[in-house]
């Protein structure tokens, strides 16, 4: 009973502090999750970057929600083996080509062992999307247009999963080395980092100001 009350108190505390600091353009909510030491997920529908707000697309938000539900709050938490285990996916690294496959309840992803760490991570998320979001084998006989659609969504999934929405405000978006900083922090290629930065900037909107009555 005492443990349940303590957890509830943490949730209430995080809620009020988070909303107060977000009004000050502070980097939350992850900052306070680390200090308080709780794994209670906080779902947000936008992040404040500089004087602008960014609202995620449905796939972006879906990935962010899933991450927080399994306890992934910071870049250090992003671990391919952990994500695979959470989804009951068998993840292997071998000299074989990269692929994903499913047979009944058995799901498997293989990553070519010769790839560099950044490419291994990006390929994992690409194949993960095919398992979670697509039915059938994308290399099987299907219309070219449908295959291209699946590949396009897998590419978007990779960028969202590698650089999650709820971690965007951990970065300094005024930094002239932002693309490099994100690449280093999230352990992805600068190509993926640059695409994510451009995607966020394209969809930023000025933050609404609350006028005093």
C-alpha positions in Angstrom: 0.0 0.0 0.0 2.8 2.4 0.9 4.7 1.6 -2.3 1.6 2.3 -4.4 1.1 5.6 -2.6 4.8 6.5 -3.2 4.4 5.8 -6.9 1.3 7.9 -7.1 3.0 10.8 -5.4 5.9 10.6 -7.9 3.4 10.8 -10.8 1.7 13.8 -9.4 5.0 15.5 -8.6 6.4 14.9 -12.1 3.1 16.1 -13.7 3.2 19.5 -11.9 6.9 20.1 -12.2 7.0 19.1 -15.8 4.2 21.4 -16.8 5.7 24.3 -14.9 9.1 23.9 -16.5 7.8 23.4 -19.9 6.3 26.8 -19.7 9.9 28.1 -19.1 11.3 26.3 -22.2 13.1 23.8 -19.9 14.3 20.4 -21.1 11.7 18.0 -19.8 10.4 15.5 -19.0 13.4 13.2 -19.2 15.5 15.5 -16.9 13.2 15.0 -13.9 12.7 11.3 -14.6 16.4 10.9 -14.1 16.6 12.9 -10.9 13.5 11.4 -9.3 14.6 7.9 -10.3 11.2 6.6 -11.5 10.4 4.6 -14.6 6.8 6.0 -14.8 6.2 6.9 -18.4 5.1 10.4 -19.3 3.4 10.7 -22.6 3.6 14.2 -24.2 2.0 15.3 -27.5 4.5 18.0 -28.3 8.0 19.2 -27.4 9.1 22.8 -27.1 12.3 23.5 -29.1 13.5 27.1 -28.8 10.4 29.2 -29.4 8.7 26.6 -31.5 6.7 23.5 -30.9 6.9 20.2 -32.7 4.0 17.7 -32.8 4.9 14.2 -33.9 3.3 12.3 -36.7 1.3 9.2 -35.8 4.2 6.8 -36.4 6.6 9.1 -34.5 4.2 9.2 -31.5 3.6 5.5 -31.7 7.3 4.7 -31.4 7.8 7.2 -28.6 4.9 5.7 -26.6 6.2 2.2 -27.0 9.7 3.2 -25.9 8.4 4.8 -22.7 6.2 1.8 -21.9 9.3 -0.4 -21.9 11.4 2.1 -20.0 13.4 3.8 -22.7 13.8 7.4 -21.7 17.3 8.5 -22.7 19.6 7.8 -25.7 21.6 5.4 -23.4 18.5 3.3 -23.0 18.2 2.5 -26.7 19.5 -1.0 -27.1 18.7 -3.3 -30.0 18.9 -6.5 -28.0 16.6 -5.1 -25.2 14.1 -3.9 -27.8 14.1 -7.2 -29.6 13.6 -9.2 -26.3 10.8 -6.9 -25.3 9.0 -7.8 -28.5 10.0 -11.5 -28.4 12.1 -11.2 -31.5 15.2 -13.3 -32.0 18.0 -11.0 -33.0 21.2 -12.4 -34.6 24.4 -11.1 -36.1 26.0 -13.2 -38.8 27.8 -13.1 -42.2 24.4 -13.6 -43.9 22.5 -10.7 -45.5 20.2 -8.5 -43.4 16.7 -9.7 -43.3 13.6 -10.2 -41.1 11.2 -13.2 -41.1 8.2 -14.4 -39.3 6.6 -17.8 -39.0 3.7 -18.0 -36.7 4.8 -16.5 -33.4 8.4 -16.8 -34.2 10.0 -13.6 -35.3 13.7 -13.1 -36.3 16.0 -10.3 -37.5 19.4 -11.0 -38.8 22.0 -8.2 -39.2 25.2 -8.6 -41.3 28.0 -8.6 -38.8 30.3 -6.7 -41.1 28.4 -3.4 -40.9 29.6 -0.6 -38.7 27.7 0.0 -35.4 25.7 2.9 -36.8 24.6 0.9 -39.8 23.8 -2.1 -37.7 21.4 0.1 -35.6 19.7 1.7 -38.5 19.3 -1.7 -40.3 17.8 -3.2 -37.1 15.1 -0.5 -37.0 14.4 -0.9 -40.7 13.9 -4.6 -40.4 11.9 -4.1 -37.1 9.5 -2.0 -39.0 8.8 -4.7 -41.5 8.1 -7.1 -38.7 5.8 -4.8 -36.7 4.1 -2.9 -39.5 4.1 -5.0 -42.6 2.5 -8.3 -43.4 4.3 -10.8 -45.5 7.8 -10.7 -47.0 8.7 -7.5 -48.8 10.9 -9.6 -51.2 8.1 -11.9 -52.2 5.9 -11.4 -55.2 4.0 -8.1 -54.6 3.4 -5.0 -56.7 6.4 -2.7 -57.0 4.5 0.3 -55.8 3.5 -1.6 -52.6 7.1 -2.6 -52.0 8.2 1.0 -52.4 5.6 2.1 -49.9 6.8 -0.4 -47.3 10.4 0.7 -47.8 9.4 4.4 -47.4 7.6 3.7 -44.2 10.6 1.6 -42.9 12.9 4.5 -43.6 10.7 6.9 -41.7 10.4 4.3 -38.9 14.2 4.1 -38.7 14.7 7.8 -38.2 11.9 8.0 -35.6 13.1 5.0 -33.7 16.8 6.0 -33.8 16.1 9.6 -32.6 12.8 9.3 -30.6 10.3 12.2 -30.3 10.4 12.3 -26.5 14.2 12.8 -26.5 14.3 15.7 -29.0 14.5 18.3 -26.3 17.6 16.8 -24.8 19.5 18.4 -27.6 20.5 22.1 -28.1 18.6 23.0 -31.2 20.5 26.3 -31.5 23.9 24.5 -31.8 25.7 24.9 -35.2 26.9 21.3 -34.8 23.4 19.9 -34.1 23.5 17.2 -36.8 26.9 16.0 -35.6 25.8 16.2 -31.9 22.6 14.1 -32.6 24.7 11.6 -34.6 27.1 11.2 -31.7 24.4 11.1 -29.0 22.1 8.6 -30.7 24.9 6.6 -32.4 23.5 6.9 -35.9 25.0 8.2 -39.2 25.0 11.9 -39.9 22.7 11.2 -42.9 20.0 9.9 -40.6 20.6 12.7 -38.2 20.4 15.4 -40.8 17.2 14.0 -42.2 15.6 13.9 -38.8 16.7 17.5 -38.1 15.3 18.7 -41.4 12.1 16.8 -40.8 11.6 18.5 -37.4 12.4 22.0 -38.6 10.0 21.6 -41.5 7.2 20.8 -39.1 7.9 23.3 -36.4 5.3 25.9 -35.5 5.6 29.0 -33.4 4.8 28.4 -29.8 1.5 30.0 -28.8 1.8 32.8 -26.3 -0.7 33.1 -23.5 -1.9 36.7 -23.3 -2.5 38.1 -19.8 -6.2 38.9 -19.3 
